[in-house]
Structure formats: C-alpha cells, structure tokens
Amino acid sequence: MDELRNRAKELLESNTVQLIIGFEQGNGNKTRAVFIEKPENTSKLIFDSRCVQNLAVYLTKNEVKRKGKPAIVAPVPVLRSIIQLAAENQLTYASLVILGITPESKLVEFSTLEDIETYLDNFTLELEAKEKEILEKIDKMSPEERWKFWINELSPCFKCYACRAACPLCYCTRCTVDDNQPQWIPVPSHELGNLEWHIMRAMHLAGRCTDCGACADACPIAIPLNLLTKKMREDMKGQFGEVKASLKGGNMMSTFKPDDKENFIL
Amino acid sequence: MSIDKHLVRKASLEKLFAVLKLQGKTMYAPLLRNGKISYEITGNFADVTIEFIQTTQSAKVAAFPRTEKLFNYTKDKEGVSVKDFDPNSIPETVVWGVHPCDAGGISPLSAIFNWDYKDNLYNTRLERITVIGFSCNKADEYCFCTSVGGNPGGVAGNDILFTKLGDSSDYLAEIVTDKGKALVNAAPELFEAAQDVEKEKYLADVPNRFNREDIKGKMEAFFESEVWAEQSMRCLGCGACAYVCPTCACFDIQDEIHGKNGMRVRCWDSCGFSMFTMHTSGHNPRDIQSQRWRQRLMHKFSYMPDRLSVYGCTGCGRCSRACPVDMNILEHLISMQEIKK
C-alpha cells in the first residue's frame, strides 16, 4: 500500500500526471473510485480484494480527461481493458501512467503497452466451475426453455443502463439505444425492449469484452448479464481459438482472415 | 379522521391477503429474486417477503409503471385514428408491505403529477390503490427518514399501517383512511380489539442526521461550488438511483410503431443520463455529470419544496444502496452542511 501511495505522490509532485485514479475506503465495507489531484491526498489510496470496480471506465470520460494526464491503479482486469481500449485507439501509452497491481497486491509498472500484453499472458481467463455449470445447463435447454429462461431473467430489467455505464468498452458518446430516428431498440423496458437491449449490448461486445464482470456487478437488481458475454467468449474460443485483448490483429468479430472457418455459413 | 386501532395476529395477515386476492384485487407485494427484493404482482402469500430493511425497488411502480400505454393509433387512407388507453381498465390494487418511507413518497409523486396538468392515468391508478404498510422495526446506515420529515412508524400515505409488536406474533393495525376501513370491513373478524400499546417502543431507531431546510439553503447558496464535481467524479451516469427512488417521476414519451399501427408509451427516464437534456440542436445545457448530480439533489431539496411545497426525498436510502459506485446521498447531504466554498 505504501509503495502505491508513494509512487502516486511522486507522480503528482513531479507533475508527471495531474490526476490519480484509484480506490479509497467508501461507506461501510465498500470501496470506491477516488480521484486525487493533490500529493497530500494520496494517503487515501487503498488496494485490497474489495477493489473490484473496473476503473478503466473513467479513462474515456470527458470530466476525467479535462483534469489532465492520469495515473490509474490497474489490477489485471483493468490492464486487459487498457489493452482493448488502446487496440480501439481510445488511448496510447503516452496518454496515461499505469500503476499495475499484481494478484499479490504488489505494484508493477510497464515501459510499453506490449509489455502489458506479455504480462497478461500469465493470466488466462477460465470459466469458474459455477459459471461453467450454468452455461452448460442453458446449452442443454430446448430453444423454448432457453427463451423462457432469458425472458424470466431479463424481465425485471428497468433499463437504468448501469451495465452500460460501468463497462469500460461502452464508451460511445451516443449509444444505439439512444437513437430514436430511426429507433433501433424499443425504449420501453418491456419484454421485447429488454431482450433486444441485452442482446445488442452483448453483440457489440463480442470479441471485445474482457470479462471483467463490471456489468453484472453494477446491476442494481442482480441480473446475471455477463452470462451472455461469457457464452460468447466460449463460442468464439471454439470457432476461432483464444480470445484475448490484443494490440495487433483487431477485434475477432470485425476482422476477416482467409483461413477463418466458414462452416457456420450455410 | 381519527385513526382506529386494532390487534391483528400474524396468522391473520395471510388470511387478509387471501381475502383481498379473492375480491379480485391485483396484489403488489415484495418478492425476492436473485437476492434482491422488489414489488411485483403475486397471488401467493407464501412468496411474499416482509422481513427486510428496505426493498431494492420502490413501490411507485404500482402508480407509475416503468412503461405504460397512453394510446394506440392506426393510419389508413382516411387519416389517423387514435384510441386512448381506457383508465377504467386499471384494476383495483393493493400494495402490500411498504415501509413508511415508501408510503411517504406518494405525496411528492402526486404533487408532480398534479402540478398543473392533472395526470389522469396516475391519479386513476392511485385512486384504485390501497396501501398496506408495515412500520420499520430495524434500520441500517443508509436510512434517514427522520431527517426528511418522516419516521419509522409514520402513517402518512398508508391506508392501514401494521406495526409488529416485538417478538410476539401480533401486530398493531392502524386504520388510517376510509380505504383502510373498507379493507377491515372485508374481513372484520381478523381485526381484534386493540390493547393499549406504546407503538414507539417497537420502532427502529433512525437518528436525525441533518436539517433539510439548512441543506436547502446551502445548496442554493453554493450552486456554483466545486463540491458538486468533487462528489460526482465517480458517478457513472446510469439511472439506478432514479429508478429505485420512490419519488423520481421523470419520464420519456416514445412511439412503438408496427407498420400502420402504433402505440404511444410513457417510460421512466432519469436526469442522470447525458441524453436527458440534449437539445435537437446538439446543445446540452447539462453537459457534464456534476451538473446532472447537482440537478438531482437540487430538484429534491430546492425546486420541489419551492414549487410544490413538498421535499422530493423520503430518506429511504435506496439510491445509496443501489449505486454501483457508492454515491451515498446521506454522506453528500451531511457534507453539504459543512460546505464553505
């Protein structure tokens, strides 16, 4: 912790960055994002297992950008998002300082984005046993049962869009659901409107989602929405091999390669 | 009217629920799903949860559904024909198991829906709703009803208010309105003669945390303060706070079009969304999140008391509990008291 605080303080004092994006103690047992501009406030910084919000979501926000160059506290899920954002030309190595945090809560810094990519190769994304179990259960359902399952899960959605707001990769300044001329997705949070919203959200994340779980964590009514993105990752793995954030090679679903399998096209 | 008091046994609650259901009333009650509680329509008392500090969603959904039809229309050679939604199709409804901070949300909601235009749909739904409340016997660090004019045993907005008498399985029933009386008359045998009870003894302790008139003054005086940006830097700009709030009433009007037929609907909306104030010109008077956060608090603590003579916050704490990034309204209101610049 001291290591992180000292480094953050040094970065602000030397004016290398103007802002630290990290975690502080929140209300009760909660932790939360903190934005530090003064070196003396770096003592607020904490990092522990409760710090799970994906802070990369703030890197593309105008309010944050206006503060100057940021340093961001970045455990593995945040590092993955940073690579994906860089691959999508939303940031460069020079635009921020990355205070990497190892799973042992040690500070780790990188001299290039490629170094981060190499570092991330140490951590493969595997489904947890429980996730695997539920995805297999859904797979085994008949189309009617699966339809019923999703209608039931998605029907309480009231479209607060916390899932969208918490996702570092939902950085569009205007989302498809906000377009009304023409309207692509029904705005009301009825059965069809909810279903179309969640399918659209998942499809827009196909090949891009880094499986940080921020969407499901943010949902105030605990809809297991990351099951959709997890399932997509699994399907893509089967079709195209490993799915990971990558600086080169583009996004899986928007890239064509001559040796791509085509047997799904009738 | 004076409030009649009765004693109701725990086992009688289920009987009362069944009687109301048999009368054909639509029953909204707190149901547990994925570890969260919200008010949904149910016919099954066994599914109903009563032991909670607060539900995730408020009971406003019964009077102000998240989506409601205003009219259908059809286009043909002759022109357009419009068929208004018939308010007579709104069923008699019971909202079961609300806490006083939810029932207290009815007054600000009604003020908004009757500000100048009298909203027939909202008013009809409310007319047909009977509210069966339960006093709070426990509270948590998010609760602050007593700071905003409420209290854990407040009768306002309820038609009948039950207060659990300690560990006994008895409830005190306060019959607050004529609608409440009508329910008693539907099953008079369940409402026994009340013993003399000291209700306050059984209520949760919710300490008074701030003076809302002071906060109102501070907010107005410090409209341009940096405090709004400091508080809201981490706000993600979602609508979770507004959608769980018992008094937030903003809506959007949308058309659902299917070929030559269509339907106009009213859907919940939130001042936290960046699109909420976007003009067709592309100009957005609330361009950044701090302005939207300020709007949310100012609306509840300044604009509503000024224009509608009612505050827009009942201290239920739902917004703070639901916020994915720990935006805590109580913390921010208390910090307002100390604000100097």
HADDOCK unambig.tbl for C-alpha pairs under 7 A between the chains (distance, minus, plus):
assign (segid A and resid 26 and name CA) (segid B and resid 326 and name CA) 6.71 0.50 0.50
assign (segid A and resid 32 and name CA) (segid B and resid 325 and name CA) 5.90 0.50 0.50
assign (segid A and resid 32 and name CA) (segid B and resid 326 and name CA) 6.26 0.50 0.50
assign (segid A and resid 33 and name CA) (segid B and resid 234 and name CA) 6.01 0.50 0.50
assign (segid A and resid 63 and name CA) (segid B and resid 288 and name CA) 6.79 0.50 0.50
assign (segid A and resid 158 and name CA) (segid B and resid 66 and name CA) 6.91 0.50 0.50
assign (segid A and resid 160 and name CA) (segid B and resid 238 and name CA) 5.75 0.50 0.50
assign (segid A and resid 160 and name CA) (segid B and resid 239 and name CA) 4.23 0.50 0.50
assign (segid A and resid 160 and name CA) (segid B and resid 240 and name CA) 5.09 0.50 0.50
assign (segid A and resid 160 and name CA) (segid B and resid 243 and name CA) 6.74 0.50 0.50
assign (segid A and resid 161 and name CA) (segid B and resid 238 and name CA) 5.51 0.50 0.50
assign (segid A and resid 161 and name CA) (segid B and resid 239 and name CA) 6.47 0.50 0.50
assign (segid A and resid 162 and name CA) (segid B and resid 238 and name CA) 4.83 0.50 0.50
assign (segid A and resid 162 and name CA) (segid B and resid 239 and name CA) 6.75 0.50 0.50
assign (segid A and resid 162 and name CA) (segid B and resid 240 and name CA) 6.50 0.50 0.50
assign (segid A and resid 165 and name CA) (segid B and resid 236 and name CA) 5.50 0.50 0.50
assign (segid A and resid 165 and name CA) (segid B and resid 237 and name CA) 6.47 0.50 0.50
assign (segid A and resid 165 and name CA) (segid B and resid 238 and name CA) 5.76 0.50 0.50
assign (segid A and resid 166 and name CA) (segid B and resid 236 and name CA) 6.55 0.50 0.50
assign (segid A and resid 188 and name CA) (segid B and resid 67 and name CA) 5.75 0.50 0.50
assign (segid A and resid 188 and name CA) (segid B and resid 267 and name CA) 5.74 0.50 0.50
assign (segid A and resid 189 and name CA) (segid B and resid 66 and name CA) 6.98 0.50 0.50
assign (segid A and resid 189 and name CA) (segid B and resid 67 and name CA) 6.54 0.50 0.50
assign (segid A and resid 218 and name CA) (segid B and resid 324 and name CA) 4.79 0.50 0.50
assign (segid A and resid 220 and name CA) (segid B and resid 240 and name CA) 6.63 0.50 0.50
assign (segid A and resid 220 and name CA) (segid B and resid 322 and name CA) 5.16 0.50 0.50
assign (segid A and resid 221 and name CA) (segid B and resid 36 and name CA) 5.97 0.50 0.50
assign (segid A and resid 222 and name CA) (segid B and resid 34 and name CA) 6.02 0.50 0.50
